[in-house]
Amino acid sequence: APGDQFSALLEGQLPSEEARAEIRAAMGAAQSWYGQYFSWLINVLGGNFGTSVRTGMPVGAELLNVSLNTLYLTLGSMLLTLLIAVPIALYSSVRGHSVALSWPLTMLGYVMSALPLFWLGYIAIYISIHSFDFFPLASMSQTGQGNGWLYTLVPVLVLGLGSGTISEVIRSLREEMSRVMAEDYVRTARAKGASVWRHAFREGLLLPATEIIAAKIPFILGGAVIVEQIFNWPGMGRMAWQAAQDRDFPVIMGIALVAAAFVRVGSLIQRIVCTAVNPQGACDWAENLS
């Protein structure tokens, strides 16, 4: 992208070259690029993410506030995705596509996953204004008045429906559940009159659901950037958007680290679930699937 953080910081001003050089030196840009990187890396290892060029505030403190809001948004959208996708996948795996209700439900999941987030967001705003008489563009600090809970619910609904995860969860769970239901131990349990779902739950539902959600975390975080910008949600996505506009490199690098931590924590949880459910073969199955 054209420009740099100094151009954004000094926009509309015409300082002398000496003044520009002093600002660059004060911000540590007088070093070589690798010198700047190692200086930043040493500070990060000490817990110092630097200072925002735009606000002058410590990046770590700002990230702590907005990361919690993004975590709430992403976890809520994942829960909504599972609430929609799991019943459809289970019904389709048991009843098959020949049933009149199974095919429409599956197609509905694929259609919802194909909806563009930016379009779905503005449709949600239109419906909120005309049906509920409120404008769902507010920060978290404004959610304590009136229909405040709707301000947090609408962005979660949009990200959960439009992140593209529903169709993949339906497909993965349907295939795995169909495979597990055909296994010999499930047939034996059915013949004995035992609970089939208790035998098929872990391998047919819990493991594939955990795997696909962990794999989709980067895509959900990417969708959160659009949703947060549309709904003025005070999260990492909106901060990343603003930081990109301002060439605020310390903020962008800090957000990249936090987002990577979210992804790795999701993978770690998935491995823990695999090991807890089936230490002998569950994680090998998950690696082959990924």
N, C-alpha and C positions, 0 to 999 in steps of 0.2 A: 504494500500500500504506500502511496506517496506520503511524504512528510515524516516527521518524527515527533517525539514528545516535546522537544523544545519549540517546534513550530506551533504545536497545539497550545503550549503554555504561554507563548508570547504572541498569540494571535491578536491582530489589530494593533500591535506595537511595532516600533521601528528602532530597537536598541542598536547601539554600535556593535561592531565586531568584538571589541574588547569586553563589552557587557555580556555578549553571548558566550564568549570564551570563559568568563568568570562563572556564569551559570552552569555551563557544562562541567567545569572543574568541580564546582560545589556539589553537583549531582553524581560525581564519580565517572563521568563520561570521558574524562581526559585519558583514561587508561585504554589499553588495547581491548578488543572484544573479549579475548580469553581472560584478561586481567579483570574485566568487569564481571565475567561469569564466575570466576573462582572467588572473587570478593563476595558476590551474592550468595554463592553456595556455602561459604563459611558462615555467613550471617544466618542463613536458613538453618544450618545445623545447630546454631546457637539459639534458635527460636525467633530470630528476627527476620521477617519477610520484607523488610524495607518500608519505605514511606511512599504513599500515593502521591503522584505528581499533581493530580487534579485537586485533591482535598488537603494534602499535607498531613493526613492522619496515618498512623501505623496500619499497614496492610493486614497484619494478623488480627487486630481488634475488629476491623471492618469485616474480615472474612468470617470471624466467629459469629457475628450477628446474622449475616446473610446466609451462611451455610446451613444454619438451623432452619431457616425458612425454606430453603431449597430441599432439605431433607424431608420436611413435612409435606411439601408438594409432591416429591417423587414417591415417597412411601404411600401417600394417599392414592396416587394414580396407580401404583402397583396393586394395591388392595382392590381397587375398583376393577382393574383388568382381570384379576383372579375371580372376583365375584361374578363377572360376566362370562369369562372363558371356561372356567372349570365345569359349571353345570352343562354348558353346551357340549363340551368335549365328552363328558361322562354319558350324557344322553345319546350322543352320536355313536359312541363306542359300544354301548349296550344294545341300542335299537337298530343301528345301521342306517345307511343313507336311504334305504328303501322306504322308511317311514316318512309320512308326509310332513311332519314337523321338524325332522332332523335336518333335512337339506336347507329349508329356509333359515333356520337358526344359524347353520354354518355359514351360509352366504351372507347373512346379516353381520356376522363377525368379520368377514373379509371386507365387506363394504365399509364398516366403521374404521377398520385399519387403513383403508385407502383414502380416507378423508384428509385433506391437507390441514395441518394444525392452524395455520394462519386464517384459513377460511372458516374452520370450525369455531375458532375463537370469536370471530366477529359475528357469526351466526348466534353464538351463545350470548353475546352482548345485546344483539337485536332482540332475542327472545326475552332476556332479562328486563329490558326496558319496556317492551310492549305487554308482557304477560305478568311480570312481578313488580313493575313500576320502580325499578331501582337501576342504578348505573354501576355495574360491577368493576369499576376501576378505582381501587383504593389500596392503601398500604395496610400492613398488618396492624398499625396503631389505630386505624379507623374502624376496626372490625367489632368494637364493643358497643356500637350503637345500632338500634333498629334491627334491620335484617343483616347484622354483622356476619353471622355464620354463613350467609350466602356468598359473601365476598371471598371466603376461603373455599367454599364448596365448588363454585363455578370453575375456577382454574383447575382444580383437581379433576373435575369431570372432563374438561376439555383435554387435558394431558392423558388421562386414563383411556379415553375413547380414541384419540387421534395419534397416539404414539406409535402405532403399527405393531404393537405387541399382542393384541387380542388374537389375531389370526394365527400367529406363530404358536401361541400357547394352545389354542384349539387343535391345531394340526399335530403338534408334538404329543399332547396328552391323549388325543384320540388314537394315534398310532401305538403309543406305548401301552395304553390301557387295553386296546384290542389284542396286542401281543400277549400281555400278561394274562388276560382272561382265557386265552387258548393254551396256557401252560398246564402241564400235567398236575402240578400241585394244586392249582385252582380247581381243576376238574375233580380232583380227589376230594377237596373240601366241599365242593357242591354235592358230590355223591354222598358224603357223610352227613350232609345237612348243616355243615358249619357255615359261618359267615364268610361269604366270598369276598366282600369288601374289606374285611379285616386282613385277609391274606393278600389282596391286590393293592391295598392302599399305598404301602411304602414304595414298592417298585414301580407301580403303574401310575401313581399320582404324585407322591411327595418328591421323589427324586427328579423326574423330568420337569416338574414345575419349578423346583429350586434351580435346576440347571438353566432353563430358558430365561428365567428372571435375572439370574446373575449375568448371563450373556447379553441381555438387553439393557443393562444399566447405562452403558455409554450412549445408546440411542435415546433413552429416556432423559438423560442429562442434556443431550443436544436439543430435544424437544422442549425442555424446560426453558431454554434461552428464548424461544419464540413465545411461549406462553407467558413468561414473566414480563416480556416486553409489551405484549398486548394488554395484559391486565395490570400493569404497573406494580407487579409483585416484587417486593424488596428481597430478591434472592441473588444467588451467584450468577445466574444467567443474565439478568438485567445489568448487574455490575460488570460482567464480562463485555456485554454489548457497549456500555458506556465507556469502559476502559479501552476498547478497540477504537472507538471514535476519537478518544483523546490521546491515543498512543501511550497509555499509562502502563508501561511495561512491567513495573513491579506488581501491579494488581493482576495483570494477565498471567504472569508467571505463578503468582500465589494461587490463583483460581485453578490453573492447570494442575498444581500439586494436590489441592484439595479434591478436585474431580478424580484424579488418579487414585487417591486414597479411598474414595467412595467405591471405585471399581474393584480395587484389590480387597477391600473389606467384604464386598459382595461375593467375590470368588472364594474368600476364606470361609465365609458362612456356608457356601455351597459345599466346600470340601468337608467341613465339620459335619454337615447333615449327611453327606455320603458315608463318612466314616462311622457315624453313630448308627445309621440304619443297617449298613452291611459292610463291615470292615474288610471282608475278603474280596468283594468284587464290585461294590457300588461305584467307587471312584474310578475304577477302570472303565466301567460302562459310561460314566459321565465324560471321561476324556475322549473315548471313541466317538461319542455323540457330538462333542464340540469340534 
